[in-house]
Amino acid sequence: MRVLILSANTGAGHNSTAGAIAEALEKRGAEYEIADALAFISEKVSDFISKGHSYVYRKLPRLFGLGYRFEERHSVRFIYEQCAKGAPALQKKLEEGYDALLCVHAFAGMMVTELRRRGVSLPPTAFLATDYTCSPGVGQLEMDRFYIPHPALTGEFVRNGVPRGRICPTGIPVRSAFFEAPEREEARRLLGLREDARMVLLSCGSMGCGRMEKGALALVETLPSDAFLAVICGSNKKTYEALLPYASERLLVIGFTDRMPLYLSAADLYITKPGGLTTTEAIAKRLPMLL
């Protein structure tokens, strides 16, 4: 079996999901390939959208929210038309031979939908939602299956146009490391962290969005003496550099890391944003969250 997994570089969540699916396929002896759907339009478009998304999400959250709410209430026709431009390149890619096509981003699903509307023969197709909601545009996708995070969301997806018979409430896939990571004491030892105090972990996604600097400095002042704060800034270098001068035994400042399973194992409380992958990974670790 050979599976093509289509993602998009608009935050790490979608790629993390693609990686979790790839890990599961590999364990079952299946072949897979992960591709950036936006690159089928062009590498420049992919880079522009990815950087633009990160900038607006991090710097102009209110504008991002207004745009998201507008898309919820209106057709995403313009976005669909832009994604449709990548359909010919995707069609050529599919000529390499795949037994299934799985999309973890609505942009990818729009390209697949365009191919279906053009009458192109496709392998079985599926869309996997990475948020605990029906995101704008998902209801317009024409897929064989829709894998959603929870049965309680079925009604929402149906109201947005997804056929009930094609919905499978399977949950959001996360890498096995989030289930297999060691106990708290061992995780702290591996990370070189204090074992004599409670640990609060502050992280706002791979992009380090939100007012993390202000929040971290205020929080350190209010934590009890037997606790410390670890801040993971992700790719937000500005926040990392702003907090670094305040680093101490009470405030641990971390940049981008690939050791999140260990940090979640080490923590007693997780302060974070309510992202689909972020919360699912914490749930897998049975870690209390403050959103």
Protein Blocks (a to p, Z undefined) as FASTA:
>chain_A
ZZddddddebjklmmmmmmmmmmmmmnopacddddfklmmomklmmmmmmmmmmmmmmmm
mlmmmmmmmmmmpccklmmmmmmmmmmmmmmmmmnopabdcdfbfklmmmmmmmmmnopa
cdddddddfbfcdcehklmpccfbdcdfbfklmmmmmmnopafklpccebjaddfklmmp
ccfklmmmmnopafkbccddddebjnogajfklmmmmmmmmpcfkbccdddekjalklmm
mmmmmgcfklccddddfklmmmmmmpmbdcddfdfklmmmmmmnopacdZZ
